[in-house]
Amino acid sequence: MPESIAIDSIRLRQLYVGAISDEGIFKNNELIKLEQGLTEVLTSFFLKSFKMENFMTFTHELDVEYNGAFVSAGSVFEDPQRFLEEAQNLLKLLYAFSENGNIKEGELYITHFEDVPLEDDTVSAIGIFKSEDRDPFIKVYQQEKELGLMADEGISFNNIHKGALILDTPDLKTYKVLVFDKSSKGGQAKFWVDHFLNLKPLEDEYFQTRNFMHLCKDFALHGQQDADRAEQVDLINRSMDFFKERDHFNQRDFEEEVLPDEEQREAFLRYRDEFMEQRQLEDLQEDFEISAPAMQAARRQMRSVIKLDKNFHVYVHGKRSLIEKGYDADRGKHFYKLYFDEEN
């Protein structure tokens, strides 16, 4: 499973809350005062949806220095005293983008965290979060010696619809960014990542591992002419085994071990170019460290199963040579013959 953020050591230092609506923005001129109990609840509230995987980074068609969210985050990292000013700037930026109708009204929360664990270090981070719905709840209160009930509305732990965590990574000019967007479709789904934040995938070892394993799967299923399902599954299994047994990926080693047939290897290289073009990948490296979380995530999508009508599912984990495919003319049906030593 992807690694969640370990929040025990994280400190919430500053919090700003604003709101947008059809009428404009509601801009706080002061930060929220933080108390110990509230800080602990809010840290979990904001960070529980993030997984330490699939990092992104800021971009811009001209230059990243024109990316408003990138500039505001960098300003706070350089001088935390500018947090209030930059939080207000982010609220204005969100509202400016919201005029195209792709963002719902609701609250915007800007946070400044310290001691966020990242690999073998801790870093500062800027969080940007958007809530869009309120849930009804019943509040029990005491008045003198009697208990009473009061209906109200509030933000539940499940109502943070959009979030971004910008990590101050000195070795990377444009920062590492974790992001989520629970919107389901259309402009809502693209607005947060592509327009307001203007992010692109960070081409790190997670990116490289995930995309190359997806390439292997796609080639096995769609890039081999006349390959039957057993042959497709066999190639998927051999590809997964190659990644599972190594810490480092080298494409030449992959080709020699997994694609020993020269014709198949040439077909794979052609398909690799098509795959990159279709997915608009600028760089799919031939040599990189293998990311264990990316490999595990990709393996869950590379199921080694042969589905036979609605009657049978054959899960293949071993040698292709132990499976034979044939056709029974008398019955008018295809069949698989499986060879094994023991039945459990």
C-alpha positions in Angstrom: 0.0 0.0 0.0 1.2 3.6 -0.6 2.8 5.2 2.4 0.7 7.8 4.2 2.3 10.8 5.7 3.5 10.3 9.3 1.9 13.2 11.0 3.0 12.7 14.6 6.0 15.0 14.3 4.5 17.6 12.0 3.8 21.0 13.4 1.1 23.3 12.1 2.6 26.8 12.5 0.2 29.0 10.6 -3.3 28.8 9.3 -5.3 31.2 7.1 -9.0 30.7 6.1 -10.8 32.6 3.3 -13.8 31.9 1.1 -15.1 32.5 -2.4 -18.6 32.8 -3.7 -20.4 34.1 -6.8 -20.3 37.6 -5.1 -16.5 37.6 -4.6 -14.1 36.7 -1.9 -14.2 36.8 1.9 -10.7 37.8 2.9 -9.6 37.4 6.5 -7.1 40.0 7.5 -5.7 37.9 10.3 -4.5 34.4 10.8 -6.4 31.8 12.8 -5.3 31.5 16.4 -4.1 28.0 17.0 -4.5 26.1 20.2 -2.9 22.7 21.0 -6.0 20.5 20.7 -7.2 22.3 17.6 -3.8 22.0 16.0 -3.6 18.3 16.4 -7.1 17.8 14.9 -6.4 20.1 12.0 -3.1 18.5 11.1 -4.9 15.1 10.7 -7.8 16.8 9.0 -5.7 18.3 6.3 -3.0 15.6 5.7 -4.9 12.3 6.0 -5.7 12.2 2.2 -2.1 12.4 1.0 0.1 9.4 0.1 3.8 9.7 -0.3 3.8 8.8 -4.0 3.3 10.2 -7.4 4.9 13.6 -6.8 4.2 16.5 -9.1 6.0 19.8 -9.7 5.1 23.3 -10.9 5.3 24.4 -14.5 4.3 27.2 -16.8 4.2 27.6 -20.6 6.6 30.5 -20.4 8.6 30.1 -17.2 7.8 28.7 -13.8 8.4 32.1 -12.3 5.1 33.1 -13.8 3.2 30.4 -11.8 1.4 32.3 -9.0 1.2 29.4 -6.6 4.9 28.6 -7.1 5.8 32.2 -6.4 3.7 32.4 -3.3 5.0 29.2 -1.8 8.6 30.2 -2.5 8.0 33.6 -0.8 6.8 31.9 2.4 9.7 29.4 2.4 12.1 32.3 2.1 10.4 34.4 4.8 7.6 32.8 6.9 6.5 36.3 8.1 5.0 36.8 4.6 2.6 33.9 5.1 -0.5 36.1 5.6 0.2 38.2 2.5 0.8 35.2 0.3 -2.2 33.3 1.6 -4.3 36.3 0.6 -2.6 36.3 -2.8 -3.5 32.6 -3.3 -7.1 33.3 -2.4 -7.2 36.0 -5.0 -5.5 33.7 -7.5 -8.1 31.0 -7.0 -11.0 33.5 -7.4 -9.4 34.8 -10.6 -9.4 31.3 -12.1 -12.9 30.5 -10.7 -14.5 33.1 -13.0 -14.6 30.4 -15.7 -17.2 28.5 -13.7 -15.0 25.5 -12.9 -14.8 26.0 -9.2 -17.6 25.8 -6.6 -17.9 28.3 -3.8 -16.5 27.3 -0.5 -13.7 27.8 2.0 -10.0 27.9 1.2 -7.5 26.9 3.8 -3.8 27.8 3.6 -1.4 26.1 6.0 2.2 26.3 6.9 3.7 23.1 8.3 7.1 22.4 9.7 9.0 19.1 10.3 7.2 17.2 7.5 9.1 13.9 7.0 10.5 13.4 3.5 12.8 10.5 2.8 15.6 10.8 5.5 14.9 14.5 6.2 12.2 16.9 7.4 11.1 19.9 5.4 8.6 22.8 5.6 5.5 22.7 3.6 2.7 24.9 2.4 -0.8 23.3 2.2 -3.7 24.6 0.1 -7.1 23.0 0.7 -10.6 23.6 -0.6 -13.9 22.5 0.9 -17.1 22.8 -1.0 -20.0 21.3 1.0 -21.2 21.4 4.6 -22.8 18.6 6.5 -25.6 19.0 9.1 -24.8 17.9 12.6 -26.5 18.0 16.1 -24.6 19.7 18.9 -25.4 18.8 22.5 -25.0 21.6 24.9 -25.5 22.1 28.7 -27.6 25.0 30.0 -27.6 25.2 33.8 -28.7 21.7 34.8 -30.4 20.7 31.5 -29.1 19.3 28.2 -30.3 20.7 24.9 -29.8 20.1 21.2 -29.0 22.5 18.4 -28.8 21.9 14.7 -25.9 23.3 12.8 -23.7 22.8 9.7 -20.0 22.3 9.5 -17.1 20.8 7.6 -16.6 17.0 8.1 -13.3 15.2 7.7 -14.5 13.9 4.3 -15.4 17.3 2.9 -11.9 18.5 1.9 -12.4 18.1 -1.8 -9.1 19.4 -3.1 -5.7 19.6 -1.6 -2.1 20.3 -2.4 1.0 20.0 -0.2 4.0 21.9 -1.5 7.3 20.6 0.0 10.3 22.8 0.4 12.9 20.6 -1.5 16.1 22.6 -1.9 17.5 20.1 -4.4 14.5 20.7 -6.8 13.9 24.3 -7.9 10.2 23.9 -8.5 9.5 21.8 -5.4 7.8 18.5 -4.9 4.0 18.7 -4.7 1.5 16.1 -3.5 -2.1 16.7 -4.7 -5.6 15.3 -4.7 -8.8 16.3 -6.3 -12.0 14.4 -5.4 -14.0 16.1 -8.2 -15.4 13.5 -10.5 -15.6 15.0 -14.0 -15.2 17.8 -16.5 -13.6 21.1 -15.8 -13.8 20.5 -12.0 -11.4 17.6 -12.3 -8.8 19.5 -14.4 -9.1 22.9 -12.9 -7.3 22.4 -9.6 -4.2 20.6 -11.0 -3.9 22.0 -14.5 -5.0 25.6 -14.2 -4.9 26.9 -10.6 -1.8 25.1 -9.5 -0.4 24.3 -13.0 1.3 21.1 -12.2 3.0 18.3 -14.2 4.3 14.9 -13.0 7.7 14.9 -11.4 9.8 12.6 -13.5 11.4 10.8 -10.6 11.9 7.1 -9.9 8.3 6.7 -9.1 7.2 8.2 -12.4 9.7 6.2 -14.4 8.9 2.9 -12.7 5.1 3.3 -13.0 5.2 4.4 -16.6 7.6 1.6 -17.7 5.5 -1.0 -16.1 2.4 0.4 -17.7 4.3 0.3 -21.0 5.1 -3.4 -20.4 1.5 -4.2 -19.7 0.2 -2.3 -22.7 2.7 -3.9 -25.1 1.8 -7.3 -23.8 -1.9 -6.8 -24.4 -1.9 -4.6 -27.5 1.6 -4.6 -29.1 2.1 -8.2 -30.0 0.5 -9.5 -33.2 -1.2 -12.9 -33.0 -0.3 -13.4 -29.3 -2.9 -15.4 -27.4 -3.9 -14.6 -23.9 -1.5 -17.1 -22.3 1.4 -15.5 -24.2 0.3 -12.0 -23.1 0.1 -13.1 -19.4 3.5 -14.8 -19.7 5.1 -11.5 -20.9 3.4 -9.6 -18.1 4.6 -12.1 -15.5 8.2 -12.0 -16.8 8.1 -8.2 -16.8 6.9 -8.1 -13.2 9.5 -10.6 -12.1 12.2 -8.4 -13.6 11.2 -5.4 -11.6 10.5 -7.4 -8.5 14.0 -8.9 -8.4 16.0 -5.7 -8.9 16.6 -2.3 -7.2 17.9 -0.7 -10.5 16.4 -0.8 -14.0 18.4 -1.0 -17.2 16.5 -1.3 -20.4 19.3 -3.3 -22.2 19.2 -5.8 -19.4 15.4 -5.9 -19.6 15.4 -6.5 -23.3 17.9 -9.3 -23.1 16.1 -11.1 -20.2 12.4 -10.4 -20.9 12.5 -10.0 -24.7 15.1 -12.4 -26.0 13.4 -12.7 -29.4 14.8 -10.0 -31.7 11.5 -9.5 -33.6 9.6 -9.1 -30.3 12.3 -6.7 -29.1 12.0 -4.5 -32.2 8.2 -4.5 -31.9 8.6 -3.4 -28.2 10.9 -0.5 -29.2 8.4 0.7 -31.8 5.6 0.4 -29.3 7.6 2.4 -26.7 7.7 5.4 -29.0 4.0 5.2 -29.7 3.3 4.8 -25.9 5.3 8.0 -25.1 3.6 10.0 -27.9 0.1 8.9 -26.8 0.8 9.8 -23.2 2.7 12.9 -24.0 5.8 11.7 -22.1 8.8 13.8 -22.6 11.3 11.4 -21.1 11.0 7.7 -20.4 14.5 6.8 -19.2 16.4 3.7 -20.0 18.3 3.6 -16.6 16.7 4.5 -13.2 16.3 3.3 -9.6 13.2 1.2 -9.2 10.5 2.6 -6.9 9.1 -0.1 -4.7 5.8 1.8 -4.0 5.3 2.4 -7.8 6.1 -1.2 -8.6 3.6 -2.5 -6.0 0.9 -0.1 -7.3 1.5 -1.1 -10.9 1.5 -4.8 -10.1 -2.0 -4.5 -8.7 -3.1 -3.4 -12.1 -1.2 -6.2 -14.0 -3.4 -9.2 -13.1 -2.2 -12.5 -14.6 -5.5 -14.0 -15.3 -7.1 -15.6 -18.4 -10.8 -15.2 -18.4 -12.7 -18.0 -20.3 -16.2 -17.0 -21.1 -18.1 -16.7 -17.8 -17.1 -20.2 -16.6 -13.5 -20.0 -15.6 -10.7 -17.7 -14.5 -7.2 -19.2 -14.9 -4.6 -17.4 -12.8 -1.1 -17.8 -14.2 1.9 -17.4 -12.0 4.5 -19.7 -13.6 5.9 -21.0 -16.8 4.3 -20.5 -20.2 5.5 -24.0 -21.2 3.1 -25.6 -18.8 0.1 -24.3 -20.6 -1.1 -25.5 -24.0 -3.9 -24.0 -26.1 -5.9 -26.1 -28.6 -9.2 -26.4 -30.4 -11.6 -29.4 -30.1 -13.3 -29.7 -33.5 -15.9 -32.2 -32.2 -17.1 -29.7 -29.5 -16.4 -26.6 -31.5 -14.6 -25.0 -28.6 -11.1 -23.9 -27.6 -9.3 -25.4 -24.6 -6.3 -24.9 -22.4 -4.3 -27.9 -21.1 -2.4 -27.3 -17.8 0.5 -29.4 -16.6 1.2 -29.7 -12.8 2.7 -31.9 -10.2 0.3 -31.5 -7.2 -3.2 -30.4 -6.6 -4.1 -28.4 -3.5 
